[in-house]
């Protein structure tokens, strides 16, 4: 068990034991089944929200029949997220697409309007799809929720990445701490596809 878990959390047996103790979703899991009934909100302007009657996107529409790289992070406009995590995927989008990836998705416990503004500021909206997990239900379902109240962020997401093929998690990487950026970047997931 430790060796399989080690692969999904960056190769370290210690990291694998840490992830097992945390109860994270695992390689081979169906991401849609792990989060039943959960929908995400695509990043958008307020006017786009009104025009679509504040629609949400069911997970099956995001994952079924597609090869997806998805990554989660503590929040928009935060340090490591803005300076390293999103840019790693933006800068490697051509390499990811060359490996057959249909979409690269960033999801955070934020509203879709904040994510839209942040994606535009990072000039990443053309490369990456951004989704808001407004109430954190997606991250809770995957056991990826973390309390960052000490940093005045409240309940948020661990920093993580995954390669998902037709809903099945094929690779999964979780950082030990939200400020870490060792196993969840595009460079790591590229080697796992």
C-alpha positions as CSV (number, residue, x, y, z in Angstrom):
1,X,0.0,0.0,0.0
2,X,2.8,2.5,0.9
3,X,4.4,2.1,-2.5
4,X,1.2,2.8,-4.5
5,X,0.4,5.7,-2.3
6,X,4.0,7.0,-2.6
7,X,3.6,7.2,-6.3
8,X,0.5,9.4,-5.9
9,X,2.0,11.8,-3.4
10,X,5.3,12.4,-4.9
11,X,7.3,9.2,-4.4
12,X,8.2,9.4,-0.8
13,X,7.1,6.5,1.5
14,X,6.8,9.0,4.4
15,X,4.5,11.2,2.2
16,X,2.5,8.0,1.4
17,X,1.9,7.2,5.0
18,X,0.9,10.8,5.7
19,X,-1.6,10.7,2.8
20,X,-3.0,7.3,4.0
21,X,-3.5,8.8,7.5
22,X,-5.3,11.7,6.0
23,X,-7.7,9.5,4.0
24,X,-7.3,11.1,0.6
25,X,-9.0,9.8,-2.6
26,X,-6.7,7.3,-4.3
27,X,-5.5,6.2,-7.6
28,X,-8.1,4.0,-9.2
29,X,-11.0,5.9,-7.6
30,X,-13.8,7.3,-9.7
31,X,-13.7,11.0,-9.1
32,X,-17.4,11.5,-9.9
33,X,-18.5,8.7,-7.6
34,X,-16.3,10.1,-4.8
35,X,-18.2,13.3,-4.9
36,X,-21.8,12.3,-5.6
37,X,-24.2,15.1,-6.6
38,X,-21.4,17.7,-6.6
39,X,-21.3,20.4,-9.3
40,X,-18.8,23.1,-9.8
41,X,-19.2,26.7,-11.0
42,X,-17.2,27.7,-14.1
43,X,-15.3,31.0,-13.6
44,X,-17.4,33.8,-15.1
45,X,-18.4,37.4,-14.9
46,X,-21.5,38.4,-13.0
47,X,-23.3,39.2,-16.3
48,X,-22.4,35.7,-17.6
49,X,-23.8,34.2,-14.4
50,X,-27.0,36.0,-14.8
51,X,-27.2,35.0,-18.5
52,X,-26.8,31.3,-17.6
53,X,-29.1,31.5,-14.6
54,X,-26.1,30.8,-12.3
55,X,-25.7,27.4,-13.8
56,X,-23.3,24.8,-12.4
57,X,-21.4,22.0,-14.1
58,X,-21.9,18.4,-13.0
59,X,-18.7,16.5,-12.5
60,X,-19.7,13.9,-15.1
61,X,-19.7,16.6,-17.7
62,X,-16.2,17.6,-16.8
63,X,-14.6,14.1,-16.6
64,X,-16.5,11.4,-18.5
65,X,-15.0,10.4,-21.8
66,X,-12.1,12.9,-21.3
67,X,-8.5,13.0,-20.2
68,X,-8.2,15.7,-17.7
69,X,-5.5,17.2,-15.5
70,X,-7.0,18.9,-12.5
71,X,-5.3,20.7,-9.7
72,X,-6.6,22.3,-6.5
73,X,-5.2,25.0,-4.5
74,X,-6.0,27.0,-1.3
75,X,-7.3,30.1,-3.1
76,X,-7.2,32.8,-5.7
77,X,-4.7,35.7,-5.3
78,X,-2.6,33.8,-2.7
79,X,1.2,33.6,-3.0
80,X,2.2,30.1,-4.1
81,X,-1.0,29.7,-6.1
82,X,-0.4,32.9,-8.1
83,X,3.4,32.8,-8.4
84,X,4.0,29.0,-9.0
85,X,1.1,26.6,-9.1
86,X,-1.1,28.2,-11.9
87,X,1.9,29.3,-13.9
88,X,3.4,25.8,-13.9
89,X,0.3,24.6,-15.8
90,X,0.0,27.6,-18.0
91,X,3.6,27.3,-19.1
92,X,3.3,23.6,-19.8
93,X,-0.1,23.6,-21.6
94,X,1.3,22.6,-25.0
95,X,3.2,19.7,-23.5
96,X,0.0,18.5,-21.7
97,X,-2.1,18.8,-24.8
98,X,0.6,16.9,-26.8
99,X,0.1,14.0,-24.3
100,X,-3.6,13.9,-25.2
101,X,-5.0,16.0,-22.3
102,X,-8.5,17.4,-23.3
103,X,-8.6,20.0,-20.5
104,X,-6.6,21.4,-17.7
105,X,-8.7,22.5,-14.7
106,X,-8.0,24.6,-11.7
107,X,-10.4,24.3,-8.8
108,X,-10.5,26.3,-5.6
109,X,-12.8,27.1,-2.7
110,X,-13.8,30.5,-4.2
111,X,-16.7,31.9,-6.0
112,X,-16.7,31.9,-9.8
113,X,-16.4,35.7,-10.0
114,X,-13.2,35.9,-7.9
115,X,-11.7,33.0,-10.0
116,X,-12.7,34.8,-13.2
117,X,-10.9,38.0,-12.2
118,X,-7.9,36.0,-11.0
119,X,-7.7,33.9,-14.2
120,X,-7.8,37.1,-16.2
121,X,-5.1,38.8,-14.1
122,X,-2.9,35.7,-14.6
123,X,-3.7,35.7,-18.3
124,X,-4.4,32.0,-17.9
125,X,-8.0,31.7,-19.0
126,X,-7.3,30.6,-22.5
127,X,-5.1,27.7,-21.3
128,X,-6.8,26.6,-18.1
129,X,-10.5,26.2,-17.1
130,X,-11.2,27.6,-13.7
131,X,-14.0,26.3,-11.5
132,X,-15.2,27.4,-8.1
133,X,-16.0,25.0,-5.4
134,X,-18.1,27.6,-3.6
135,X,-19.0,25.6,-0.5
136,X,-16.0,23.3,-0.5
137,X,-18.2,20.2,-1.1
138,X,-16.0,18.9,-3.9
139,X,-12.9,19.0,-1.7
140,X,-14.7,17.7,1.4
141,X,-15.9,14.7,-0.7
142,X,-12.3,13.9,-1.7
143,X,-11.0,14.5,1.9
144,X,-9.0,17.4,0.6
145,X,-10.4,20.1,2.9
146,X,-8.1,21.9,5.2
147,X,-8.8,24.6,7.9
148,X,-6.6,27.6,7.1
149,X,-8.3,29.9,9.6
150,X,-4.9,30.7,11.1
151,X,-4.1,32.4,7.7
152,X,-7.5,34.1,7.7
153,X,-8.7,31.9,4.8
154,X,-11.2,29.6,6.6
155,X,-12.0,26.2,5.2
156,X,-10.1,25.7,1.9
157,X,-8.4,23.0,-0.2
158,X,-5.1,21.2,0.2
159,X,-2.7,21.9,-2.7
160,X,-2.9,18.9,-5.1
161,X,-3.0,17.6,-8.7
162,X,-4.4,14.6,-10.5
163,X,-4.6,13.0,-13.9
164,X,-8.1,11.7,-14.5
165,X,-9.0,9.5,-17.5
166,X,-12.7,9.0,-18.1
167,X,-13.4,9.7,-14.5
168,X,-10.8,7.4,-13.0
169,X,-7.9,8.9,-11.1
170,X,-4.7,7.6,-12.7
171,X,-2.2,9.8,-10.7
172,X,-2.8,11.8,-7.6
173,X,-0.4,14.2,-5.8
174,X,-1.0,16.0,-2.5
175,X,1.4,18.5,-0.9
176,X,2.2,18.0,2.8
177,X,1.4,21.7,3.5
178,X,-0.5,24.3,1.6
179,X,2.7,26.4,1.2
180,X,4.6,23.5,-0.3
181,X,5.0,23.2,-4.1
182,X,7.0,20.0,-4.6
183,X,4.6,17.4,-6.1
184,X,1.5,19.1,-7.4
185,X,2.9,21.1,-10.4
186,X,2.6,20.4,-14.1
187,X,6.2,19.1,-14.4
188,X,5.3,16.2,-12.0
189,X,2.0,15.3,-13.6
190,X,3.6,15.4,-17.1
191,X,5.8,12.5,-16.0
192,X,2.7,10.6,-14.7
193,X,0.6,10.7,-17.9
